[in-house]
Every structure is written in structure tokens, then in C-alpha cells.
Amino acid sequence: MLRIKHIAAGVLAAISSIAVAASDVYQFTDADRDFIARFSLSALPELPAAPSNKYADNEEAAELGRMLFFDRSLSGNGQVSCAQCHNPQLYFTDGLPQSQAIGTTRRSAPSIPGAIYGPWQFWDGRTDSLWAQALSPMEDQNEHGLDRTSAAKAMATDYREEYVKLFGDANDLDAVSGLTLPASPKVAGDAEKNWSQLSAAQQEAVNRVFANMGKAIMAYERKLKLPPARFDQFIDLLEKKAGEDKLKTVMSADEIQGMRLFMGKANCASCHNGPLFTNFEFHNIGAPEPDVKQVDLGRFQGVNDLTKNEFTCLSPVSDAELEQCEEMAFLKKQGPELVGAFKTPSLRNVAATAPYMQAGQFATLQDVVQHYNKPKPPYYDREQHPSRPHFDIIPLGLTEEELAQLVAFLGSLTSPLPKDDKWWQDPYLEANGDSSGLASTTK
């Protein structure tokens, strides 16, 4: 997995001369250029290895995954696909504080492009791969509302030819096809009871088919690439030592001042660093608690769920050797810094993906920067919290003008929607002759 290193304060000083005169705002030293270049999309390394999914870079798996991602029939009501909450038109988010599918979820839907570079998925990191992440919503009764056996049977019925061609074995599909009752260890009631009555061989067959569904979806998601934003174009001009006239056509003086604040005085880059503007780590930044009667324990609960997850790098359906599962082997399981901590989100396309925080507590970027400027300590309820949450931020003390400049800079991180990239398009629209492509309607 990619490891975005923390940026030391001494390095940040490379562009920390915030109070530059207006006439000097477009002046950068060679050290400035070298430092800023680290944030360019062109600085992204190759996709990280995926030892738990040997189909991760298989083109046919990606094609199958794309079909599954946009398939509404993979839901309890036949109306919900992955694209319901991860809409390409909204950079694979849904614009809601809490996602709505069959029901309403507890948190918002994170964006997908770039997620592959992080070792943990979901806001709380409760899965260690994108293929495992793709499975969880299938059995969540507020999301796809399926049971595990029904999901596997859909693969056996609707995608048999593609499945056999890719995974090479129809025996599991035959075993799954013979099951008549909804069954799942994750769905309370009859489905859970039915699961307990399946033989071990039947459960294993269902799990293999179900896991392969997730592995195909992950292969698709690895194809989702972001086009360069204005910020990336600006970096390219800087590296070519373009003149001020050209630089002004890409980013305004306020945006540049915001960039200098972001990487210097405001210290945003200490967590939001690298080409994806995230360190993929977990922090409690004191965002308001969405429901004080049922506090969200974040990473603390996520670690607990992760250790019980049937679909990890360590599981029987993983393609990895045990020694390849280093993240799980060195998993941090305890500590107050886990309580109420959430994964640092990427800031790519952040201006186009409101609202913000894990449950949409802030409606605008102005609200977000105001919170960082004058933060309140995390909510603490000794009856619900296992320990007092660790608070990870300090007040910035920026002026209103500086806050506005920060927000202006964040707007430069929005990529144009890639309308000619088939991986961002709904295959069912294509099949029906609709060339608009990016809408998230499905079969």
C-alpha cells in the first residue's frame, strides 16, 4: 500500500512565506517547485499490489465488476446499485449527509477514485481491501438489502458465463443455484437461521462466489482515474518555469495564497498530503457528534469489526499468503486515539462533494475551515465512550480573508468529469444507446 509520509515542519517552510506581497504571489523558488510537485496527480506511483485479490488487474474482471457496480437487480427491491451512493456525476459520492438506498445509512458515502491507495476502507477502516468493502453494503439492510446466498445466486444466474470464464469453476455456482432460502450470517432473523442450517461445504461455496463478486468490483474500481485538476495544470506550468501571465490563467492570486496557507501556516498538509491529499490515517478532529444518544466510535469500533470480518487478507477466500498481510499483522487495536477517529478523506474534488465529515455535519467548505480555525473538543460521554477521545487539532487563528483563500485553493482541486472514459460510464446506458454515459441509472 502507498504510504504518504508526514511532511516535516522544516520542509513545509519551503513555501511558508505566507505574507508575500501581491506582486510576488506568483514567484516560486526551485525548492518551492520541488515541494509542490509532490502533490501532483502525476506523482502518484503505480497502483499498489493487491495480494488478497489475484484478479485485481484482470481486464475481464474489471468489465464484470463494472456490470455489477451498476446493476440494480443486486438489491432487495431491485432498485439499488453501488452507483446509487457512488454516482460518477458526483465523483462517486451522492451529495447526501447520510446515504439513502433501501434505508438511510449512518454515514456519508466516500469517493472511490484513489481509495485503492489506502490500506483501509470505510470511514472507520473496517475492511482491509476494496473487494471486502464492496461486499458489506450487499448485506446491509439499509443499503442493498440482500442476503449473502441471494447475492451469490444472482452471480450464478445472471453472470454465469462471465463468472466461469474468469474464475474457471462452475461447481460453486451449481451448489449455490440449488439453495432456495435466503441465508446470511449478517442478516438477523430467518436469513441468519437459514445460514446456520447450511452445510459447511454450502457456506464455503456461497462465500467463494460472494468474495469473487467483490474481487471483480475491486478490479473495476482500480480503473477509476482522475483527470488533472487546475492545480495539477498549475504544477506542470511551474515545473516548466512558465511566466506569471500563464500561471494567472490557471490559478488566481487568492488560490495561490490559499495554497501557501494550506502547506504552511494552516498546516493542513500535515494530514492532507501527497497527490491525493490524504495520509489515509485516522484522526479525531472534534467534528460535531451526529447523534449524542448513539455516539460514533469511529476507528475504535472499526478495528473491532475488522477483527471479526470474514473477508480480510487473512480469510480463507483471500488469495494472499499470510506473510503478505502485514497491515492485519500489525493492526493497532487499542488506544484513546482510536476513539471517535475517522479516516482522513482525500481532498480531490472536495469542492464538488459536499457535505463534509463522516455524517455530513458541515454543509460547506466555509463551515469546515471555520471549525478548524476555532475547533471545539470532541463530544465525550463517559457512559458510551471507552475512554476520553484524543483531540488531534489546535486552533489555526486565521483571518477571515485567509479562510476564504483556503477555500478558494480547495476549489482548484476539482477534476473535470472524464466523459470519454468508459470506466466512469454506466454500461447499461451504453447498451441502450445512451451516450451521456455518466448517469447512474442501471438495468
C-alpha positions in Angstrom: 0.0 0.0 0.0 1.1 3.5 -0.7 2.5 5.3 2.3 2.2 9.1 2.2 4.8 10.4 4.6 4.0 13.1 7.0 5.6 16.4 5.9 8.0 17.8 8.5 7.6 21.4 9.6 11.1 22.2 8.2 10.0 21.1 4.8 6.8 23.0 5.0 8.9 26.1 5.4 9.8 25.7 1.7 6.6 27.6 0.8 5.6 29.1 4.2 6.3 32.7 3.3 2.6 33.4 3.5 2.6 37.1 3.7 4.1 37.7 0.3 3.2 40.9 -1.4 0.6 40.7 -4.1 3.2 41.4 -6.8 5.2 38.4 -5.6 2.4 35.8 -5.2 3.4 34.0 -8.4 7.1 33.9 -7.6 8.4 30.5 -6.6 11.9 29.2 -5.8 13.2 25.9 -7.1 12.7 24.4 -3.6 9.0 25.6 -3.8 8.6 23.9 -7.1 10.1 20.6 -5.9 7.9 20.6 -2.8 4.6 21.5 -4.6 5.3 18.8 -7.3 4.8 16.1 -4.6 1.1 17.0 -4.6 0.6 16.5 -8.4 -1.5 13.6 -9.7 1.4 12.8 -11.9 3.4 12.0 -8.8 1.1 9.1 -7.9 3.0 5.8 -8.0 1.8 2.7 -9.8 -1.3 1.1 -8.2 -0.3 -0.8 -5.1 -0.1 -4.6 -5.1 -3.3 -6.5 -4.2 -2.1 -9.9 -2.8 -5.6 -10.8 -1.5 -7.1 -10.4 -4.9 -5.3 -12.1 -7.8 -7.9 -10.7 -10.2 -7.3 -7.1 -9.3 -5.7 -6.2 -12.6 -7.6 -8.6 -14.8 -9.3 -6.7 -17.6 -12.2 -9.2 -17.8 -12.7 -8.9 -14.0 -12.9 -5.2 -14.3 -15.5 -5.5 -17.1 -17.6 -7.9 -14.9 -17.1 -5.6 -11.9 -18.4 -2.6 -13.9 -21.5 -4.5 -14.7 -22.0 -5.5 -11.1 -21.4 -1.9 -9.9 -24.2 -0.5 -11.9 -26.6 -3.5 -11.6 -29.8 -2.5 -9.7 -31.0 -6.1 -9.5 -28.4 -6.7 -6.9 -30.7 -5.4 -4.2 -33.6 -6.4 -2.2 -36.0 -4.2 -4.0 -34.4 -4.3 -7.5 -33.7 -0.6 -7.4 -30.3 -0.1 -5.7 -26.9 -0.4 -7.3 -23.5 0.6 -6.0 -23.9 3.7 -8.2 -26.9 4.8 -6.1 -24.5 6.1 -3.4 -21.4 6.3 -5.6 -22.6 8.4 -8.6 -20.0 9.1 -11.2 -21.6 12.5 -11.9 -20.8 13.4 -8.2 -17.3 11.9 -8.3 -18.7 8.7 -6.9 -20.4 10.2 -4.0 -24.1 11.1 -3.6 -24.2 14.6 -2.2 -26.1 13.5 1.0 -25.0 13.8 4.6 -26.1 10.2 5.1 -26.6 7.9 2.1 -30.0 6.7 1.2 -30.7 3.4 -0.5 -33.3 0.9 0.7 -33.0 2.8 4.0 -30.7 5.5 5.4 -27.2 4.8 6.4 -25.3 6.2 9.4 -22.6 7.9 7.4 -21.9 9.6 4.1 -20.6 7.8 1.0 -16.8 8.4 0.5 -15.5 9.0 -3.0 -13.9 5.9 -4.7 -11.2 7.2 -7.2 -7.9 7.0 -5.4 -9.3 4.8 -2.5 -7.2 1.9 -3.7 -4.0 3.6 -2.4 -5.2 3.4 1.2 -4.9 0.2 3.4 -8.3 0.6 5.0 -11.8 1.2 3.6 -14.9 2.9 5.0 -14.7 6.0 7.3 -13.7 3.7 10.2 -11.4 1.3 8.2 -13.5 -1.8 9.0 -12.3 -3.6 5.9 -8.7 -4.0 4.6 -9.5 -4.1 0.8 -11.9 -2.7 -1.7 -13.2 -6.2 -2.5 -14.2 -6.7 1.1 -15.7 -3.2 1.2 -17.8 -4.0 -1.8 -19.4 -6.9 0.0 -20.6 -5.2 3.1 -23.3 -3.0 1.5 -24.8 -6.0 -0.2 -25.8 -7.5 3.2 -26.6 -4.2 4.9 -30.4 -3.9 5.1 -30.2 -0.1 4.7 -28.2 -0.4 1.6 -28.6 -3.2 -1.0 -30.8 -5.2 1.4 -29.7 -8.6 0.1 -28.7 -11.7 1.9 -25.4 -13.5 1.0 -27.0 -16.5 -0.7 -29.2 -14.4 -2.9 -26.3 -12.3 -4.0 -24.3 -15.4 -4.9 -27.3 -16.8 -6.7 -27.5 -13.6 -8.8 -24.0 -14.3 -9.9 -24.9 -17.9 -10.7 -28.0 -16.9 -12.7 -27.2 -13.6 -14.4 -23.4 -13.8 -14.8 -22.7 -17.5 -15.1 -20.8 -17.3 -18.4 -18.7 -14.4 -17.3 -18.0 -16.0 -13.9 -16.9 -19.3 -15.3 -14.7 -17.7 -17.9 -13.0 -15.6 -15.3 -12.9 -17.8 -12.2 -12.8 -21.1 -14.1 -15.1 -23.2 -11.9 -18.8 -23.8 -12.2 -19.1 -26.2 -9.2 -19.6 -23.4 -6.7 -22.3 -21.9 -8.9 -24.1 -25.2 -9.2 -24.0 -25.5 -5.4 -25.3 -22.1 -4.9 -28.1 -22.4 -7.5 -29.6 -25.3 -5.6 -30.2 -23.2 -2.5 -33.8 -22.0 -2.2 -33.9 -19.9 1.0 -32.4 -16.5 1.8 -29.4 -17.1 4.0 -26.7 -14.9 5.6 -24.8 -14.8 8.9 -25.1 -11.0 8.8 -28.9 -10.6 8.3 -30.9 -11.2 11.5 -33.9 -13.4 11.6 -34.8 -16.1 9.1 -31.7 -15.5 6.9 -29.4 -16.0 9.9 -31.2 -19.1 10.9 -31.1 -20.5 7.4 -27.4 -19.9 7.2 -26.8 -21.9 10.3 -28.6 -24.8 8.7 -26.4 -24.9 5.6 -23.6 -27.4 5.5 -20.0 -26.2 5.8 -19.5 -27.0 2.1 -22.5 -24.9 1.1 -21.4 -22.0 3.2 -17.9 -22.2 1.7 -19.3 -22.2 -1.9 -21.5 -19.2 -1.2 -18.6 -17.4 0.4 -16.3 -18.0 -2.5 -18.9 -16.8 -5.1 -19.7 -13.8 -2.9 -16.0 -12.9 -2.4 -15.4 -13.2 -6.2 -18.2 -10.7 -6.7 -16.3 -8.3 -4.5 -13.0 -9.0 -6.3 -14.5 -8.2 -9.6 -15.9 -4.9 -8.3 -12.5 -4.0 -6.9 -10.9 -4.7 -10.3 -13.3 -2.2 -11.8 -12.7 0.4 -9.1 -8.9 0.2 -9.8 -9.7 1.5 -13.2 -11.2 4.8 -11.9 -8.6 7.5 -12.6 -8.9 11.2 -12.0 -8.1 13.7 -14.8 -5.7 16.5 -13.8 -7.3 19.4 -12.0 -6.4 23.1 -12.4 -4.0 22.6 -9.5 -2.1 19.9 -11.5 -2.0 22.1 -14.5 -0.5 24.8 -12.4 2.2 22.5 -11.1 3.0 21.5 -14.7 3.5 25.1 -15.6 5.6 25.7 -12.5 7.9 22.8 -13.4 8.3 24.3 -16.9 9.1 27.7 -15.2 6.2 29.3 -17.1 5.8 33.1 -16.7 3.4 34.9 -14.5 1.0 35.6 -17.3 0.5 31.8 -18.0 0.2 31.0 -14.3 -2.5 33.5 -13.8 -4.7 31.8 -16.4 -4.8 28.6 -14.3 -5.0 29.8 -10.7 -5.9 33.1 -9.2 -3.8 35.1 -6.6 -6.3 34.1 -3.9 -6.0 30.5 -4.8 -2.2 30.7 -4.6 -2.3 32.4 -1.3 -4.6 29.7 -0.1 -2.2 27.1 -1.3 0.6 28.8 0.6 -1.6 28.7 3.7 -2.6 25.1 3.2 1.0 24.0 3.0 2.4 26.4 5.5 0.8 28.4 8.2 -2.5 26.5 8.4 -0.6 23.1 8.4 -3.3 21.3 6.5 -0.7 19.3 4.6 0.4 17.6 7.8 -2.5 15.2 7.2 -3.8 16.1 3.8 -0.6 15.4 1.9 0.6 13.7 -1.3 -1.1 13.6 -4.7 -4.4 12.5 -3.1 -4.2 15.0 -0.2 -4.6 12.3 2.5 -2.3 10.3 4.7 -5.0 7.6 4.9 -4.7 7.6 8.7 -7.4 8.1 11.4 -7.9 11.3 13.5 -10.5 12.8 15.8 -10.8 16.4 14.7 -13.8 17.2 17.0 -16.5 17.3 14.4 -19.9 17.6 16.0 -21.4 14.3 17.1 -24.3 13.5 14.7 -26.3 11.6 17.4 -25.3 12.1 21.1 -27.6 9.2 22.1 -25.6 6.8 19.9 -22.1 8.1 19.6 -20.0 7.0 16.7 -16.8 5.4 18.0 -15.2 5.5 14.6 -11.9 3.6 14.3 -12.3 2.1 17.7 -15.4 0.2 16.5 -13.9 -0.2 13.1 -11.0 -2.2 14.4 -13.3 -4.4 16.4 -15.4 -5.1 13.3 -12.3 -5.7 11.2 -11.0 -8.4 13.6 -14.4 -10.2 13.2 -14.7 -9.7 9.4 -14.9 -12.9 7.4 -13.4 -11.2 4.3 -9.9 -9.9 5.0 -6.5 -10.6 3.8 -6.3 -13.4 6.4 -9.5 -15.1 5.4 -9.8 -18.5 3.5 -11.2 -16.7 0.4 -8.2 -14.3 0.3 -5.6 -15.0 -2.4 -2.7 -13.8 -0.2 -0.1 -15.7 1.7 -0.2 -15.0 5.4 3.1 -13.1 5.3 1.7 -10.7 2.7 -1.0 -9.5 5.2 1.3 -7.0 7.0 -1.5 -4.5 7.7 -3.5 -7.0 9.6 -0.5 -8.5 11.3 0.5 -5.1 12.8 -3.1 -3.8 13.3 -3.3 -1.3 16.2 -6.2 -2.4 18.3 -6.2 -0.2 21.4 -5.7 3.4 22.4 -7.7 6.6 23.1 -6.5 7.9 19.7 -8.8 5.3 18.0 -12.0 6.6 19.8 -14.1 8.7 17.5 -11.3 8.9 14.9 -12.1 8.8 11.2 -10.0 8.3 8.1 -8.5 11.5 6.6 -10.5 12.0 3.4 -8.9 12.8 0.1 -9.4 16.5 -0.8 -9.5 15.7 -4.5 -12.8 17.1 -5.8 -13.7 18.3 -2.3 -15.4 21.5 -3.6 -17.8 19.3 -5.6 -18.6 16.7 -3.0 -20.4 18.5 -0.2 -21.5 17.9 2.6 -18.5 17.1 4.7 -17.3 14.9 7.6 -18.4 11.3 8.2 -22.1 12.2 8.5 -22.3 15.5 6.6 -22.1 17.6 9.7 -20.8 20.6 7.7 -22.7 21.8 4.7 -20.0 24.0 3.2 -16.2 24.3 3.0 -16.6 27.6 4.8 -18.1 25.7 7.7 -15.2 23.2 7.6 -12.4 25.8 7.7 -14.2 27.7 10.4 -14.3 24.6 12.5 -10.5 24.1 12.1 -10.0 27.7 12.9 -11.9 27.6 16.2 -12.4 23.9 17.0 -14.4 22.5 19.8 -13.2 19.5 21.7 -14.7 16.1 20.8 -18.0 15.2 22.4 -17.4 12.9 25.4 -20.0 10.7 27.2 -18.4 8.5 29.8 -21.3 6.1 29.6 -20.8 5.5 25.9 -17.1 6.1 25.3 -14.5 3.5 26.3 -12.1 6.4 27.1 -11.9 10.1 26.5 -11.3 10.8 22.8 -7.9 12.1 21.8 -8.2 15.6 20.1 -5.9 15.9 17.1 -6.1 19.6 16.1 -5.3 23.0 17.5 -6.9 26.4 16.6 -5.5 27.9 13.4 -6.1 31.6 14.3 -6.5 32.6 10.6 -8.2 35.8 9.5 -11.5 35.7 7.5 -9.5 36.7 4.4 -7.1 33.7 4.9 -10.0 31.3 5.5 -11.6 32.5 2.2 -8.2 31.9 0.4 -8.1 28.4 1.8 -11.5 27.7 0.4 -10.5 29.2 -2.9 -7.5 26.9 -3.1 -9.6 23.8 -2.4 -11.7 24.7 -5.5 -8.6 24.2 -7.7 -8.5 20.5 -6.8 -11.7 19.7 -8.9 -11.0 17.4 -11.9 -13.2 17.7 -15.0 -15.6 14.8 -15.3 -14.0 12.3 -17.8 -16.9 11.8 -20.2 -14.8 9.8 -22.6 -13.5 7.3 -20.0 -15.7 4.2 -20.2 -14.9 3.2 -16.6 -16.9 6.3 -15.5 -19.9 5.4 -17.6 -22.9 3.2 -17.0 -22.6 0.1 -19.2 -26.4 -0.3 -19.3 -26.9 3.1 -20.7 -24.3 2.3 -23.4 -26.1 -0.9 -24.2 -29.3 1.2 -24.7 -27.6 3.7 -27.0 -27.4 6.5 -24.4 -24.1 8.3 -25.0 -24.5 10.6 -22.0 -22.7 7.9 -20.0 -22.2 9.3 -16.6 -25.7 9.0 -15.2 -26.1 6.3 -12.6 -29.2 4.6 -13.9 -28.9 0.9 -14.3 -30.5 -2.1 -15.8 
